[in-house]
Amino acid sequence: MSRIGKQPVTIPDKVNVSVDGAFVSVKGPLGELSETLPELVSTTVEGSEVTVARADESRLARAAHGLARTLVANMVEGVANGFSRKVLIEGVGYRAEMKGDRWILFTLGYSHPILYELADGLKAAIDNKENSVTITGASKQLVGATAAEIRALRPPEPYKGKGVRYSDEVIRRKEGKSAGK
């Protein structure tokens, strides 16, 4: 039995979970998320817990069991508390600024500025003191994908460490070319 899949998901107050076959919908104070789970699992709501059970003991059903439980747990956590990801911008002249509430203007050392549009349901906060952008939202997948797209605008380079990196990412620095022999 899947160690993760067999654990029930606790539903906090102010969160409503509805199941219609393989379609799970979760509503809470921070929004509404829905997901179609694999057909090899069944989801039931019992009181203040959501349980996920698999149809058989095949390899695909065992894999889908843990996946489905984690997807439901992430949706419940997202609409209750939300997720956030912080990216740091390092480099002389590298900066970000908000243009409205959906656009971020990045200056990352290219010959042109980059205008990035946030997806629906996401918010960004820019801290100019530590030169960082914090992306928040209810969907863990959407927050992570947006942070990855922002990081890909100028990935960190290993010699000076300039670029955009996650706040918990460690860049292994390389030594430069030796001056003389």
C-alpha positions in Angstrom: 0.0 0.0 0.0 1.2 3.5 -0.8 2.4 5.2 2.3 1.4 8.6 1.0 -1.8 7.4 -0.7 -3.3 5.8 2.4 -3.1 8.9 4.6 -6.3 10.9 4.6 -6.3 14.6 3.7 -7.8 16.7 6.5 -10.2 19.4 5.3 -9.8 22.7 7.3 -12.7 25.0 8.2 -13.9 27.3 5.4 -12.8 24.7 2.7 -15.4 22.7 0.7 -14.4 19.6 -1.3 -16.8 18.1 -3.8 -16.2 14.9 -5.7 -18.0 13.9 -9.0 -16.5 10.7 -10.2 -12.8 11.4 -11.1 -13.4 15.2 -10.9 -12.5 16.9 -7.6 -13.3 20.5 -6.9 -12.0 22.4 -3.9 -13.3 25.9 -2.8 -11.8 28.0 0.0 -11.0 31.5 1.0 -8.2 31.9 -1.5 -10.0 30.6 -4.5 -11.3 27.6 -6.3 -9.2 24.7 -7.8 -10.3 21.6 -9.6 -8.5 18.6 -11.0 -9.5 15.4 -12.9 -7.8 12.5 -11.1 -6.7 9.3 -12.8 -9.4 6.7 -13.4 -7.5 4.0 -11.4 -8.3 5.7 -8.0 -11.6 6.7 -6.3 -12.0 9.6 -4.0 -14.5 9.9 -1.1 -15.3 12.7 1.3 -16.1 11.4 4.8 -16.8 14.2 7.4 -13.7 16.4 7.5 -11.4 14.0 5.6 -10.8 13.1 2.0 -9.6 9.5 1.4 -8.2 8.1 -1.9 -8.4 4.4 -2.7 -7.1 2.5 -5.7 -9.0 0.1 -7.8 -6.4 -2.8 -7.9 -2.8 -3.6 -7.1 -1.3 -2.9 -10.6 1.8 -0.8 -10.9 0.0 2.1 -12.5 -2.8 2.0 -9.9 -0.2 2.2 -7.1 1.6 5.1 -8.7 -1.7 7.0 -9.3 -2.7 6.4 -5.7 0.0 8.5 -4.2 -0.2 11.1 -7.0 -4.0 11.6 -6.5 -3.7 12.0 -2.8 -0.9 14.5 -3.2 -2.9 16.5 -5.8 -5.9 16.7 -3.5 -3.7 17.7 -0.5 -2.1 20.4 -2.6 -5.5 21.8 -3.7 -6.7 21.8 -0.1 -3.6 23.5 1.2 -3.6 26.0 -1.7 -7.2 27.3 -1.2 -6.7 27.4 2.6 -3.2 28.9 3.0 -1.8 29.4 -0.5 1.7 28.8 -1.9 4.6 31.2 -2.5 7.9 31.1 -4.2 10.7 33.7 -4.0 13.2 34.5 -6.7 16.3 36.7 -6.1 17.7 39.0 -8.8 21.5 39.4 -8.5 23.6 41.7 -10.7 24.6 45.3 -11.2 21.6 47.0 -12.8 19.4 44.0 -12.7 15.9 44.8 -11.3 12.2 44.2 -11.4 9.2 46.6 -11.1 5.5 46.1 -11.2 3.5 47.6 -14.0 -0.1 47.4 -12.8 -1.0 44.3 -11.0 -0.5 41.7 -13.8 2.8 42.8 -15.4 6.4 42.7 -14.2 9.1 44.7 -16.0 12.5 43.0 -15.7 15.8 44.7 -16.5 18.3 41.9 -16.7 21.3 43.2 -18.6 19.9 42.6 -22.1 19.6 45.4 -24.7 15.9 45.5 -24.0 13.6 45.2 -20.9 11.4 42.1 -20.5 7.7 42.5 -19.8 6.3 39.4 -18.1 2.6 38.8 -17.6 1.3 36.9 -14.6 -1.3 34.2 -15.0 -4.8 34.5 -13.6 -4.9 33.8 -9.8 -1.3 34.8 -9.2 0.1 37.9 -7.3 3.6 39.2 -7.2 5.3 41.4 -4.6 8.7 43.0 -5.3 11.1 43.9 -2.5 13.6 46.3 -3.9 15.8 46.2 -0.7 16.9 42.6 -1.3 16.0 42.7 -5.1 13.5 39.8 -5.0 10.1 38.9 -6.5 7.7 36.8 -4.4 5.0 34.9 -6.4 1.9 33.8 -4.5 -1.2 31.9 -5.5 -3.5 29.0 -4.7 -2.1 26.6 -7.2 1.2 25.1 -6.3 1.8 24.0 -9.9 1.1 27.5 -11.3 3.3 29.2 -8.7 6.2 26.9 -9.4 5.9 27.1 -13.2 5.8 30.9 -13.0 8.9 31.0 -10.8 10.7 28.7 -13.2 9.8 30.9 -16.2 11.1 34.0 -14.4 14.3 32.2 -13.5 14.7 31.1 -17.2 14.7 34.8 -18.3 18.3 35.0 -17.0 19.6 31.8 -15.3 22.4 32.3 -12.8 25.9 32.0 -14.1 28.6 30.2 -12.2 31.5 32.8 -12.3 30.0 35.9 -10.7 26.6 34.5 -9.7 24.7 37.1 -11.7 21.1 36.2 -12.8 17.8 35.2 -11.4 17.8 32.3 -8.9 15.4 30.8 -6.3 15.9 32.0 -2.8 16.8 28.5 -1.5 19.0 27.7 -4.5 22.8 27.5 -4.0 24.9 28.4 -7.0 28.2 26.5 -7.2 30.8 29.1 -8.0 33.7 28.4 -10.4 37.1 29.8 -10.3 38.0 32.1 -13.2 40.9 31.6 -15.6 44.3 31.7 -14.0 46.2 34.9 -14.6 49.6 33.5 -15.4 51.7 30.3 -15.3 
